[in-house]
Amino acid sequence: MIWGAAEWKPVARFYVLATAISWTLWSPLVLSRAGVGVLPFTMPMPWTIAGTLGPPLAAVMMWRREGRLRSSLSRLVRVDSTRAVGALAGSLVVAITFVCGTAAILSRHQPEGWQASAFALYGFHWFTTLLGGPIFEEWGWRGYAQARLQQGIGPLPAALAVGLGWGLWHLPLFLVPAWSSASLPIYVVMITLLSVLMAWGFNTSRGFIVASIAMHFTYNASSRVLGDFLGDADLRAWPSPVVAITLAFGAAALIVTVSTKGRLGAKGAGETASGGDGDGRRPSS
């Protein structure tokens, strides 16, 4: 079922708020010498963290507007064994996809030269990426947008829509050369494919925000683990690592989509955590 304009309005309002807040907070970095050079100083790259406050602040504003702030936060953080297992499973899928899947595409004679011991580095890299986005962003992308949008258009279309918006939300950072080695089109495609896996992890854990945060952490840390994992492997000249990562996530997204028949782990409207009232009813606009 496709929602009409009235049902899309809250999600659109959330996205406009999140983008406005984040782009405003990123503007000193983008306009400084680290970016386009309009301002006569250089902002440090850790300033990117400030912009990640946009999605959670926008989510809080929307939950307050809809009169369900407390209930939404309660559903997102409630802990039980099923949710914990879902968080672990989601993180493992991201790690295996990013590291092993990419290595399989890049290596001529897999698994020759691979260093499985590189997975031990995740503990360190998780810690160093703690404030790099996951701990803040996921309250908005999965906690609000995915949970609410999938009730109207289904989990897969919602994941694709959230992923596209999530990728384009990073647009100003592409004016900062040190931020990413990926081109904007490849990055948006990669993030959109990742969003499918993130939606699956979020739904499999029954809307546990920690699952989304852990998967996002794992994604950020995996780029640092991949190089050590490849070790002495004989690598192909093509594709590039960025393209290989995108292809790996494309394969994983396809497998998850087919195996769940597009449901991405969602059982019903009342089981998608903060998107509804817990009894299958949609929140008011």
C-alpha positions in Angstrom: 0.0 0.0 0.0 1.3 3.5 -0.9 0.7 6.3 1.5 -0.7 9.6 0.4 0.7 13.1 1.0 -0.7 13.3 4.5 1.1 10.1 5.5 4.4 11.1 3.9 4.4 14.5 5.5 5.8 13.5 8.9 8.7 11.6 7.4 9.4 14.5 5.0 9.3 16.9 7.9 11.7 14.8 9.9 14.1 14.7 6.9 14.0 18.4 6.4 14.7 19.1 10.1 17.5 16.5 10.2 19.2 17.9 7.1 18.8 21.6 8.1 20.3 20.9 11.5 23.2 18.8 10.2 24.1 21.0 7.3 24.1 24.1 9.5 26.4 22.4 12.0 28.7 21.2 9.2 28.9 24.6 7.6 32.0 25.8 9.5 33.9 22.7 8.4 32.7 22.9 4.8 33.4 26.6 4.4 36.8 26.5 6.1 40.1 25.7 4.4 39.3 22.0 5.1 36.5 22.4 2.6 35.9 25.1 0.0 38.1 27.7 1.7 35.7 30.5 2.1 36.6 31.0 5.7 40.2 31.9 6.7 40.8 28.9 9.1 40.8 25.1 9.0 38.3 23.2 11.0 39.4 19.8 12.3 37.7 16.7 10.8 36.2 15.6 14.1 33.8 18.5 13.7 31.8 16.1 11.4 30.5 14.6 14.6 28.5 17.8 15.3 26.4 17.2 12.2 25.4 13.7 13.3 23.2 15.4 15.9 20.7 16.4 13.2 18.8 13.0 12.9 18.3 12.4 16.6 17.2 16.0 17.3 14.8 15.8 14.4 13.4 12.5 15.7 12.9 13.9 19.2 11.1 16.9 17.7 8.8 14.7 15.7 8.1 12.3 18.6 7.2 15.3 20.8 5.0 16.7 18.1 3.2 13.4 17.8 2.9 13.0 21.6 4.9 9.7 21.8 8.4 10.7 22.8 8.5 8.6 26.0 6.8 5.5 24.5 9.1 5.6 21.4 12.3 5.8 23.4 11.1 3.1 25.7 10.5 0.7 22.8 13.8 1.4 21.2 15.9 0.7 24.3 14.0 -2.2 25.8 16.4 -5.2 26.2 15.7 -8.9 26.0 17.5 -11.9 24.7 15.8 -11.9 21.3 16.8 -8.3 20.7 20.4 -9.0 21.9 20.7 -11.9 19.5 19.3 -9.8 16.7 21.9 -7.0 17.4 24.7 -9.6 17.3 23.5 -11.2 14.1 23.1 -7.9 12.3 26.7 -6.9 13.3 28.1 -10.2 12.1 26.3 -9.9 8.7 27.8 -6.4 8.2 31.3 -7.5 9.2 31.2 -10.6 7.0 29.8 -8.7 4.0 32.2 -5.8 4.3 35.4 -7.8 5.0 34.9 -11.3 3.7 32.6 -10.4 0.8 34.8 -7.5 -0.4 38.0 -9.6 0.0 36.4 -12.4 -2.1 35.8 -9.9 -4.9 39.2 -8.3 -4.7 41.3 -11.4 -4.3 42.5 -13.5 -7.2 43.1 -16.7 -5.2 40.8 -16.4 -2.1 41.4 -17.2 0.7 45.2 -17.2 0.1 46.8 -14.4 2.1 43.8 -13.5 4.2 44.5 -12.8 7.8 41.6 -13.9 10.0 43.3 -12.4 13.0 42.3 -8.9 11.7 38.8 -9.5 13.1 40.4 -9.0 16.6 40.9 -5.3 15.6 37.1 -4.7 15.7 37.2 -4.0 19.5 39.7 -1.2 19.1 38.1 0.3 16.0 34.6 0.1 17.5 35.9 2.3 20.3 37.6 4.8 18.0 34.4 5.2 15.9 32.1 5.6 18.9 31.2 9.2 18.2 31.6 9.0 14.4 27.9 8.9 13.7 26.3 5.6 14.8 25.5 6.5 18.4 23.5 9.6 17.3 22.3 9.0 13.7 20.5 5.8 14.2 17.8 7.3 16.5 16.7 9.1 13.4 17.3 6.9 10.4 16.1 3.6 11.8 14.4 4.7 15.1 12.1 7.2 13.4 12.2 7.1 9.6 12.5 3.3 9.0 10.1 2.4 11.8 7.4 4.8 10.6 7.8 4.6 6.9 7.7 0.8 6.6 4.2 0.7 8.1 2.9 2.4 5.0 5.0 1.3 2.1 6.6 -1.9 3.4 10.0 -2.6 4.8 12.0 -2.9 1.5 10.7 0.3 -0.1 11.1 2.1 3.2 14.7 0.9 3.5 15.5 2.1 0.0 13.9 5.5 0.6 15.7 5.9 4.0 19.0 4.8 2.4 18.7 7.3 -0.4 17.9 10.1 1.9 20.7 9.0 4.3 23.2 9.0 1.5 22.2 12.4 0.2 22.2 13.8 3.7 26.1 13.5 3.6 26.2 15.8 0.5 28.1 18.8 2.1 30.8 16.5 3.3 31.8 15.7 -0.3 33.1 19.3 -0.4 35.7 18.2 2.2 38.4 16.3 0.3 39.6 14.4 3.4 36.2 13.0 4.3 35.8 10.2 1.7 37.6 8.6 -1.2 34.3 7.4 -2.8 32.4 9.4 -5.4 29.0 10.7 -4.5 27.0 8.3 -6.8 28.9 5.2 -5.6 28.6 6.3 -2.0 24.8 6.8 -2.2 24.4 3.4 -3.8 26.5 1.8 -1.1 24.6 3.5 1.7 21.3 2.6 0.2 22.3 -1.1 0.0 23.6 -1.0 3.5 20.2 0.5 4.6 18.5 -2.7 3.4 20.7 -4.7 5.8 20.2 -2.1 8.6 16.5 -2.4 8.2 16.7 -6.2 8.4 18.9 -6.0 11.6 16.5 -3.4 13.1 13.4 -5.5 12.4 15.0 -8.8 13.3 15.9 -7.4 16.7 12.3 -6.1 17.0 13.2 -2.5 16.8 16.2 -2.5 19.1 18.1 0.7 18.5 21.3 -0.8 19.9 21.2 -3.3 17.0 21.2 -0.4 14.5 24.0 1.4 16.3 26.1 -1.8 16.5 25.6 -2.4 12.8 26.6 1.2 12.0 29.6 0.9 14.2 30.6 -2.3 12.5 30.3 -0.7 9.0 32.5 2.3 10.0 35.1 0.0 11.6 35.2 -2.5 8.8 37.1 -0.2 6.4 40.0 -0.2 8.8 39.8 -4.0 9.4 39.6 -4.8 5.6 43.2 -3.7 4.8 44.7 -5.9 7.6 42.4 -8.8 6.6 43.6 -8.8 3.0 47.2 -9.2 4.3 49.3 -10.7 1.5 46.4 -11.6 -0.9 47.0 -11.2 -4.6 44.5 -8.5 -5.5 42.8 -7.8 -8.9 43.5 -4.6 -10.7 39.7 -4.1 -11.0 37.3 -3.4 -9.4 38.5 -0.7 -7.0 37.9 -1.4 -3.2 35.0 1.1 -3.1 33.2 -0.7 -6.0 34.0 -4.1 -4.5 32.4 -3.0 -1.2 29.4 -1.8 -3.0 29.1 -5.1 -4.9 29.4 -7.1 -1.7 26.6 -5.1 -0.1 24.5 -5.5 -3.2 24.8 -9.3 -3.0 24.0 -9.3 0.7 21.0 -7.0 0.3 19.7 -9.3 -2.5 20.1 -12.4 -0.3 18.3 -10.8 2.7 15.6 -9.5 0.5 14.9 -12.8 -1.3 15.2 -14.9 1.9 12.7 -12.7 3.8 10.4 -12.2 0.7 11.0 -8.5 1.1 9.8 -8.3 4.7 13.4 -7.7 6.0 12.5 -9.3 9.3 9.3 -7.3 10.0 6.4 -9.3 11.3 3.7 -6.7 11.5 3.0 -3.1 12.1 2.8 -3.7 15.9 6.3 -5.2 16.0 8.3 -2.5 14.4 9.2 -0.7 17.6 8.7 3.0 17.6 7.0 3.4 14.3 3.5 2.8 15.7 1.6 2.6 19.0 2.5 -1.0 19.6 -0.9 -2.3 18.7 -0.7 -2.0 15.0 -2.2 1.5 14.8 -0.4 4.3 12.9 0.6 7.4 14.7 -1.3 10.6 13.8 0.2 13.1 11.4 
